[in-house]
Every structure is written in structure tokens, then in C-alpha cells.
Amino acid sequence: MSCRPRREVDTMVTTVGGNCSQPGAVLEARSRDDEIYREGVQRRTLFVLSFAQVVGGLGNGAGLTIASLLIREVSGSTRLAGLAVVMVTLGASLASIPLSRLAGRRGRRTALTLGWSLGSAGAATSICGAFTASLPLLLAGLGLFGASTATNLQSRFAAVDLAPPHRTGRSMAIVTWSTAAGAIAGPNVAGPASEVAQLVSIPQAAGSMIFSTVAFAVAGAINFAALRPDPLIVAGGRSARGTTASRTRALPLSTTSRIGLVTVCAAHGATGLVMAVSPIQMQDNGWSLQTIGLIMSIHFAGMFGVAPVMGALTDKAGAQRTALVGQVLVAASLATSATAGDRLPQFVIGLLLLGLGWSATSIAGSALLVQGVDPGDRPPVQGFGDMSMTLSSAAAACVSGLLFTALGFPTLNVVAGVFVAAVLTSVGMLHRTSLVGATRGGAAADSSRS
């Protein structure tokens, strides 16, 4: 009788007629079969998530480029322009925990589908707010739009549900990198979108939101139709009763996880503070919507285009060192942007460096956040991390317009250096803790040998 392994990994081995008399060999074969199955699901997951991220990234890039311009056009105030990023990031923050809990109960597929759908509804609501010149309706739409940002962020964690530890950075980077294609193309629809807006008699800047509405809906449909089997369920991150395994206890945040949390929050805080008013500064410099869109595309290329490189660096050099590289890039960006004035090439270089620094810091920080966390505990930890870093970005964007109006763009970049100092301090503390642990471990080993 053949002892052919099944897909399922059983807890007991049943033999028939004594022919299969080596249960250990059978269990080993089944374990290999299960490993092959998980690898296949992981490859499919990365493909589906990457495809959805390309489409969703198009919607994010298109909408985020003109959001602050819409606020200024509807409200007539530059000081309120920062509310665009505030509402988007606040919406992302509020959506992070519910979406992560939904993932714990129903799996990634359901959570990601719902998130993209809410983003689509938000983009459509923003169009209505711009058309009726209603600031409250526009702000509400941008808040719902933020659900797409939360979904975009949670997709990178879905990519590592089944990833082996030595490929965590690369798997996360593949999905992050896939966002680049859409995010780079998105801002460049501002010109054609303004012509579409004229045809349907809505404000020109709101035309990009039409693309966002459609793109988010398509991204949700891709996840709903193709993210099968669900990676989190296969990884064992959902309990038998469909609830998150860690729901009844405190979040398992180690020292490393806390440092990762500080790192990603600082990356989003610095970026939110600068980027909330960058389109306003560009418009004040007299640059056209097409030029603004191109510059934003270059910034997004820095954020997502080199993600595989940052992921490989995280796996090979370590998350701590990669986070430090990211902060060097952010510091160089702030110095470049602070002295750019209306010099277009220098302004572009500044925002490109900011994107590169964000990429390195976010990937390294996310890897630190989930380092050593069990699959069943990951959704709530990831949701808390996403909520915290989007709140950091929202808080920074909230004061961005005020700082920009009172102090100007150069001084605002200097203030953003506070976030760089926070990461450098946190990573330095983690490094010292690791050295102390290694020293104590070596001393204990020496004493046991003696």
C-alpha cells in the first residue's frame, strides 16, 4: 500500500495492515509536502498583492498629489491646506485597528477588500465635496480616502505571513515596490484629469479623484477574487473560532518591537510634516500642475521604487543599520529642501532623498516591529503599528500648515529634524542593549565553562 502524504498535516498517523510501519517517515513527508504547499501559496500571495498594489498605488498617487490643493481651493486658506494630509492619515489611523481585527477574524482577503472599497467611496465623496464647495464633505471624503492608505500599509504585512524569517525584508519590499508603478504614474494624471474634470464641470484639481475612485475599486476586486487561499489563515494567524489569538491579552511588544514602532512613526512624521505643504510651496514657486505631478512622481519613486534594495539591505545588513541609513538620507533631504528656494533641480533632489529615507526607515522599522512575533499575534501588533505611525503623520501634518505660514518652508524642514533625532536615539539604545546582552551572555558562558 502506498504511503502518499495528503495536503493536510495530521496530528495522528494511521497505518493500515501494518504496511505503513514508519510513522516518522510519513510525518516527515507530510511536513515537506506542507512546506511546498506554503511556498506555493506565498508565491501566489506576492503576485496578487503586487498586482493590487500597482492599481491601488495609482489611486493613491493621483489623489494625494492634489488633496492639499483641493483644500486651499475650497476653503480659500493656505493655513488649512495641511488638513488634507491630516484627514487622510487620520482616516488611515482609524481604519488600521478595525481592519487588522477583521483580518484576525476573517483573514487578509476580507480586510484588504473592505479597505480598498472604503477608499473608493472616500474618493467619490471628495469629488462631491469639491463640486459643492463643501469643506466638511471634502474633509469627510479625505478621511474615508485614508482607508486606502491603511490597506496599502497592511498589504506589506500580508506579504510576510508565510515568508521565512530570512526573507521577511525582501517579501515586504516586493509588495512595497509594486506600489511604485502606480504611485509614480498617479501624479502624472493631474494634467489629463483636469481636462476630464472640465468635461464633467467639476473643479480641475478634483479630476484626479476620478482616477482614485476607479483604481481603489479595481484593487479591492483583485484582492476579493484572487487572494485565495488566504495567507494569514494558512499561516495559522486566525484561531479556530475566527478570532485573533491574542485578543484577550496585552500586545506582545518587545524592546525591539517598540524601537521598530518609534522608527516607523518618526519616518511618517517627518514625511508628513514636509509633504503636507510641499505642493503648496511648489505652486507658490509658480510651477504648473504638470510640473508638480512630475516632482511628486519622483518623490514616490524614491519611496517605493528602490524598496527591493532596502529589503535586501534589511535582510543582509540588519534592520538597525538600514534604519540608520534611512535617517542619513532623511537628514540630507531636509538640508537640501531647506536651502532649495525656487531652484527646481535642488527641490527635486530634496524630495527624492526624503522618499529614499522613508523607504529604508519604513521597511527596517516594520521588520523590527514584527521581529519574533508569533503569526497569531501579528495582526493586532501590525494594526497598532499602522495606527501609531499614521497618527504621527497626522499630528505632523496638522501643524504643518501653521508652521509653513508662520515660519516658511526652510524652517519647517529644520523642525522635521526632530524626528531624525528620535530614530537615532532609539536605534542607539537598542544597539547598546544588544551589546550588554551579548556581554552578559559571554560572561555567563565563560563562568559555566570554568
URMODA-V393208 format. One record per residue. N is the residue number from 1. RES is the residue in one small letter. PHI is phi in whole degrees, 0 to 359 (none if undefined). Layout:
<<N | RES | PHI> <N | RES | PHI>>
This chain:
<<1 | m | none> <2 | s | 284> <3 | c | 254> <4 | r | 283> <5 | p | 288> <6 | r | 266> <7 | r | 297> <8 | e | 290> <9 | v | 264> <10 | d | 282> <11 | t | 270> <12 | m | 228> <13 | v | 245> <14 | t | 254> <15 | t | 252> <16 | v | 239> <17 | g | 65> <18 | g | 76> <19 | n | 289> <20 | c | 262> <21 | s | 263> <22 | q | 235> <23 | p | 300> <24 | g | 298> <25 | a | 294> <26 | v | 294> <27 | l | 296> <28 | e | 296> <29 | a | 295> <30 | r | 294> <31 | s | 296> <32 | r | 296> <33 | d | 297> <34 | d | 294> <35 | e | 296> <36 | i | 297> <37 | y | 298> <38 | r | 296> <39 | e | 296> <40 | g | 295> <41 | v | 296> <42 | q | 296> <43 | r | 298> <44 | r | 295> <45 | t | 299> <46 | l | 298> <47 | f | 294> <48 | v | 295> <49 | l | 298> <50 | s | 296> <51 | f | 298> <52 | a | 295> <53 | q | 292> <54 | v | 299> <55 | v | 291> <56 | g | 296> <57 | g | 298> <58 | l | 300> <59 | g | 294> <60 | n | 296> <61 | g | 298> <62 | a | 293> <63 | g | 285> <64 | l | 293> <65 | t | 296> <66 | i | 252> <67 | a | 300> <68 | s | 291> <69 | l | 293> <70 | l | 297> <71 | i | 299> <72 | r | 294> <73 | e | 293> <74 | v | 283> <75 | s | 272> <76 | g | 75> <77 | s | 229> <78 | t | 288> <79 | r | 299> <80 | l | 272> <81 | a | 300> <82 | g | 295> <83 | l | 296> <84 | a | 299> <85 | v | 292> <86 | v | 301> <87 | m | 291> <88 | v | 296> <89 | t | 287> <90 | l | 295> <91 | g | 298> <92 | a | 297> <93 | s | 296> <94 | l | 293> <95 | a | 276> <96 | s | 298> <97 | i | 294> <98 | p | 301> <99 | l | 292> <100 | s | 291> <101 | r | 293> <102 | l | 297> <103 | a | 298> <104 | g | 295> <105 | r | 272> <106 | r | 244> <107 | g | 104> <108 | r | 295> <109 | r | 303> <110 | t | 295> <111 | a | 294> <112 | l | 292> <113 | t | 298> <114 | l | 296> <115 | g | 299> <116 | w | 295> <117 | s | 294> <118 | l | 296> <119 | g | 299> <120 | s | 297> <121 | a | 297> <122 | g | 294> <123 | a | 297> <124 | a | 296> <125 | t | 294> <126 | s | 297> <127 | i | 299> <128 | c | 298> <129 | g | 296> <130 | a | 292> <131 | f | 295> <132 | t | 269> <133 | a | 56> <134 | s | 259> <135 | l | 295> <136 | p | 301> <137 | l | 292> <138 | l | 297> <139 | l | 295> <140 | a | 297> <141 | g | 297> <142 | l | 293> <143 | g | 297> <144 | l | 294> <145 | f | 305> <146 | g | 299> <147 | a | 299> <148 | s | 292> <149 | t | 294> <150 | a | 298> <151 | t | 292> <152 | n | 302> <153 | l | 292> <154 | q | 287> <155 | s | 297> <156 | r | 291> <157 | f | 282> <158 | a | 299> <159 | a | 290> <160 | v | 250> <161 | d | 303> <162 | l | 247> <163 | a | 281> <164 | p | 294> <165 | p | 305> <166 | h | 282> <167 | r | 238> <168 | t | 299> <169 | g | 298> <170 | r | 294> <171 | s | 297> <172 | m | 296> <173 | a | 291> <174 | i | 300> <175 | v | 289> <176 | t | 298> <177 | w | 297> <178 | s | 298> <179 | t | 296> <180 | a | 301> <181 | a | 303> <182 | g | 288> <183 | a | 294> <184 | i | 286> <185 | a | 286> <186 | g | 306> <187 | p | 299> <188 | n | 280> <189 | v | 275> <190 | a | 302> <191 | g | 295> <192 | p | 300> <193 | a | 295> <194 | s | 295> <195 | e | 290> <196 | v | 297> <197 | a | 299> <198 | q | 296> <199 | l | 294> <200 | v | 257> <201 | s | 61> <202 | i | 237> <203 | p | 307> <204 | q | 304> <205 | a | 297> <206 | a | 285> <207 | g | 300> <208 | s | 297> <209 | m | 293> <210 | i | 297> <211 | f | 297> <212 | s | 297> <213 | t | 302> <214 | v | 291> <215 | a | 297> <216 | f | 295> <217 | a | 297> <218 | v | 293> <219 | a | 299> <220 | g | 297> <221 | a | 295> <222 | i | 297> <223 | n | 297> <224 | f | 296> <225 | a | 277> <226 | a | 243> <227 | l | 277> <228 | r | 223> <229 | p | 290> <230 | d | 286> <231 | p | 296> <232 | l | 291> <233 | i | 293> <234 | v | 297> <235 | a | 285> <236 | g | 86> <237 | g | 274> <238 | r | 238> <239 | s | 285> <240 | a | 298> <241 | r | 268> <242 | g | 80> <243 | t | 239> <244 | t | 296> <245 | a | 299> <246 | s | 259> <247 | r | 296> <248 | t | 266> <249 | r | 229> <250 | a | 295> <251 | l | 298> <252 | p | 279> <253 | l | 266> <254 | s | 280> <255 | t | 300> <256 | t | 297> <257 | s | 297> <258 | r | 293> <259 | i | 295> <260 | g | 300> <261 | l | 295> <262 | v | 299> <263 | t | 296> <264 | v | 290> <265 | c | 295> <266 | a | 294> <267 | a | 300> <268 | h | 287> <269 | g | 295> <270 | a | 297> <271 | t | 294> <272 | g | 297> <273 | l | 296> <274 | v | 279> <275 | m | 283> <276 | a | 298> <277 | v | 242> <278 | s | 300> <279 | p | 299> <280 | i | 294> <281 | q | 299> <282 | m | 295> <283 | q | 293> <284 | d | 294> <285 | n | 285> <286 | g | 89> <287 | w | 272> <288 | s | 284> <289 | l | 300> <290 | q | 297> <291 | t | 292> <292 | i | 299> <293 | g | 299> <294 | l | 295> <295 | i | 296> <296 | m | 295> <297 | s | 298> <298 | i | 295> <299 | h | 298> <300 | f | 294> <301 | a | 298> <302 | g | 294> <303 | m | 292> <304 | f | 245> <305 | g | 293> <306 | v | 252> <307 | a | 304> <308 | p | 301> <309 | v | 294> <310 | m | 293> <311 | g | 294> <312 | a | 296> <313 | l | 296> <314 | t | 297> <315 | d | 291> <316 | k | 270> <317 | a | 270> <318 | g | 104> <319 | a | 293> <320 | q | 296> <321 | r | 294> <322 | t | 295> <323 | a | 297> <324 | l | 294> <325 | v | 301> <326 | g | 300> <327 | q | 289> <328 | v | 298> <329 | l | 294> <330 | v | 296> <331 | a | 299> <332 | a | 296> <333 | s | 297> <334 | l | 297> <335 | a | 293> <336 | t | 292> <337 | s | 292> <338 | a | 296> <339 | t | 251> <340 | a | 285> <341 | g | 62> <342 | d | 257> <343 | r | 278> <344 | l | 301> <345 | p | 301> <346 | q | 292> <347 | f | 298> <348 | v | 297> <349 | i | 299> <350 | g | 299> <351 | l | 288> <352 | l | 296> <353 | l | 297> <354 | l | 297> <355 | g | 297> <356 | l | 296> <357 | g | 296> <358 | w | 299> <359 | s | 300> <360 | a | 297> <361 | t | 291> <362 | s | 292> <363 | i | 293> <364 | a | 295> <365 | g | 295> <366 | s | 294> <367 | a | 294> <368 | l | 295> <369 | l | 299> <370 | v | 256> <371 | q | 296> <372 | g | 79> <373 | v | 272> <374 | d | 295> <375 | p | 306> <376 | g | 292> <377 | d | 266> <378 | r | 293> <379 | p | 306> <380 | p | 293> <381 | v | 295> <382 | q | 295> <383 | g | 296> <384 | f | 295> <385 | g | 297> <386 | d | 296> <387 | m | 297> <388 | s | 294> <389 | m | 286> <390 | t | 287> <391 | l | 295> <392 | s | 299> <393 | s | 294> <394 | a | 295> <395 | a | 296> <396 | a | 295> <397 | a | 293> <398 | c | 297> <399 | v | 263> <400 | s | 299> <401 | g | 298> <402 | l | 293> <403 | l | 295> <404 | f | 297> <405 | t | 290> <406 | a | 277> <407 | l | 245> <408 | g | 96> <409 | f | 295> <410 | p | 300> <411 | t | 293> <412 | l | 301> <413 | n | 294> <414 | v | 295> <415 | v | 299> <416 | a | 297> <417 | g | 298> <418 | v | 300> <419 | f | 293> <420 | v | 298> <421 | a | 298> <422 | a | 297> <423 | v | 292> <424 | l | 301> <425 | t | 294> <426 | s | 294> <427 | v | 294> <428 | g | 298> <429 | m | 296> <430 | l | 296> <431 | h | 295> <432 | r | 295> <433 | t | 298> <434 | s | 295> <435 | l | 294> <436 | v | 296> <437 | g | 297> <438 | a | 294> <439 | t | 295> <440 | r | 294> <441 | g | 296> <442 | g | 293> <443 | a | 295> <444 | a | 295> <445 | a | 294> <446 | d | 294> <447 | s | 292> <448 | s | 291> <449 | r | 288> <450 | s | 281>>
